[in-house]
Amino acid sequence: MRLVIQRVARASVSVAGETVGRCGRGLCVLVGVTRGDTEADADWLAEKTANLRIFEDEAGKMNRSLLEVGGEALAVSQFTLYGDARKGRRPSFADAAPPEQAAPLVTRYVDALRLLGVSVETGVFGATMQVEIHNDGPVTLILERP
């Protein structure tokens, strides 16, 4: 699994002009699943996401986690994170997991975040979505497992 994590002041996701998910201060997480990913990978990444110290403390240092600041999360599935554009002009998505494998693992990641105490909203798996992200910092990280 591959995550693009952005610290945000706020973020939202819409489908066909209707907002389906939003968060305030916290993280917008773009979630990609590749072949061979497991529930253990989703659980590990959820724990890492919730406890990653990327929010500033009183001294202005990135020393606090999403859980510590009481932040929210918006998780959006994005198979294009496994796009390979090294050859030709059109990316190949052969490394992206098929929907029947990817959807349950995205759900597992979101559920694991919720079990850790994070308030999470989501997009709609497989839909064409518009994501509005108000970066804070900006702070953007890529997490991957395995």
Number of C-alpha atoms within 10 A of each C-alpha: 25 23 23 19 21 25 25 25 19 20 25 22 24 19 15 10 9 10 14 15 20 22 23 16 19 29 30 34 25 21 25 24 30 21 13 12 17 18 15 14 19 26 18 14 22 22 15 14 23 22 15 16 17 20 20 13 14 8 7 8 11 13 14 16 20 22 18 14 13 12 21 24 31 28 29 26 23 23 22 16 19 19 15 15 11 9 8 8 7 10 13 15 16 12 16 22 20 14 13 8 16 25 17 15 25 23 17 19 24 24 17 20 23 16 12 13 14 21 17 20 19 22 24 16 17 13 12 11 20 15 19 13 19 17 18 16 11 10 13 16 12 11 14 14 15 12
